[in-house]
Amino acid sequence: MRSKAMRADPRHKPLPLEAATLLTEGKVAEAVESVRQAEGIGRRAARKRVDAHIANEPMLRVQLEMQGHAARRKFFLWFLLIDAVIVALAIYWFVYRDQA
């Protein structure tokens, strides 16, 4: 016999395929919009459905965290590159502008 914990909860139906695919790509906001359009519900209810799906899928949660870390790392590297260019321009301006 199956225990109650093993049975699927009928209140929680699976997400639409498009929303689930968007989640695997790390596009949470787009997945919420997809759920809204597919089911005709409000933004808050769609967000709760997506959050519940993420909470029930530990591998998806880890994947989303990894994608978030990668996005923050990429942003930081771009920020560092822009800062280096600004510093190089400032050095050029203050050191070499009188020689030209």
Stockholm file with secondary structure:
# STOCKHOLM 1.0

chainA/1-100         MRSKAMRADPRHKPLPLEAATLLTEGKVAEAVESVRQAEGIGRRAARKRVDAHIANEPMLRVQLEMQGHAARRKFFLWFLLIDAVIVALAIYWFVYRDQA
#=GR chainA/1-100 SS CCCGGGSCCTTCCCCCHHHHHHHHTTCHHHHHHHHHHHHTCCHHHHHHHHHHHHHHCHHHHHHHHHHHHHHHHHHHHHHHHHHHHHHHHHHHHHHHTTTC
#=GC SS_cons         CCCGGGSCCTTCCCCCHHHHHHHHTTCHHHHHHHHHHHHTCCHHHHHHHHHHHHHHCHHHHHHHHHHHHHHHHHHHHHHHHHHHHHHHHHHHHHHHTTTC
//
